[in-house]
């Protein structure tokens, strides 16, 4: 059980943004949503949550569940904006500069 992939760089984050820019239905067994994020976000708990919601309503959109997982990982803030940083293979390293 665990996490096997995360959006590790800017290109990955842009791909996640593109996926989440439209409603992403779970599908009958959760496969629609899980296939859409494959190779970008892989996490057992997220997959379980998507499958559980799909069983209740296949048209349920997985966008909220995906954003919640990214918030849990401290990669996204509460407004759905990315927190600057990079994955170093072990932990998420945050940018230190305050140039905002």
C-alpha positions in Angstrom: 0.0 0.0 0.0 1.2 3.5 -0.7 2.2 6.0 -3.3 3.9 5.1 -6.5 4.0 8.3 -8.5 3.5 12.1 -8.0 3.6 15.0 -10.4 7.3 15.6 -10.0 7.9 18.6 -12.2 6.3 21.6 -13.9 5.4 19.5 -17.0 3.6 17.0 -14.8 1.8 19.7 -13.0 0.7 21.3 -16.3 -0.6 17.9 -17.4 -2.6 17.5 -14.1 -4.0 21.1 -14.6 -5.1 20.1 -18.1 -6.9 17.0 -16.8 -8.5 18.9 -13.9 -9.6 21.8 -16.1 -12.7 19.7 -17.1 -14.9 17.4 -14.9 -13.3 14.0 -14.7 -16.0 11.4 -14.1 -14.9 8.3 -12.0 -16.6 5.9 -14.5 -18.2 2.6 -13.7 -15.4 1.1 -11.7 -13.2 4.2 -11.3 -11.0 3.3 -14.3 -11.9 6.4 -16.3 -10.5 8.7 -13.6 -7.6 6.4 -12.7 -6.5 6.0 -16.3 -6.6 9.7 -16.9 -4.1 10.4 -14.0 -2.0 7.2 -14.6 1.8 8.0 -14.6 1.1 11.4 -12.9 -0.6 10.5 -9.6 -0.6 7.0 -8.2 -1.7 6.4 -4.7 -3.6 3.4 -3.2 -5.8 5.5 -0.9 -6.8 7.8 -3.8 -7.6 4.8 -6.0 -9.7 3.3 -3.2 -11.6 6.7 -2.8 -12.3 6.9 -6.5 -13.5 3.3 -6.7 -15.8 3.9 -3.7 -17.3 7.0 -5.2 -17.7 5.2 -8.6 -19.7 2.5 -6.9 -22.1 5.1 -5.5 -22.3 7.2 -8.7 -20.1 6.6 -11.8 -20.7 10.2 -12.9 -19.2 11.6 -9.7 -16.2 13.7 -10.7 -12.9 12.8 -9.2 -11.5 16.3 -9.4 -12.1 17.0 -5.7 -10.5 13.8 -4.6 -7.4 14.4 -6.7 -7.0 17.9 -5.4 -7.5 16.7 -1.9 -4.6 14.2 -2.4 -2.4 16.9 -3.7 -3.3 19.1 -0.7 -2.5 16.2 1.6 0.9 16.0 0.0 1.4 19.8 0.4 1.7 20.2 -3.3 -1.4 22.3 -3.7 -3.0 24.9 -1.5 -6.6 25.2 -0.5 -7.5 27.3 -3.5 -6.2 24.6 -5.9 -2.9 26.4 -6.7 0.4 24.7 -6.9 2.9 25.3 -4.1 6.3 26.0 -5.7 8.8 23.2 -5.2 10.2 20.0 -6.7 10.2 16.3 -5.9 13.7 15.1 -5.2 12.8 11.4 -5.2 12.2 11.2 -1.5 10.4 14.4 -0.3 8.8 17.5 -1.8 11.3 20.4 -1.5 9.8 23.9 -1.4 11.3 26.9 -3.1 12.8 29.3 -0.5 12.7 32.5 -2.5 9.9 35.0 -1.7 9.9 36.7 -5.1 6.1 36.6 -5.4 
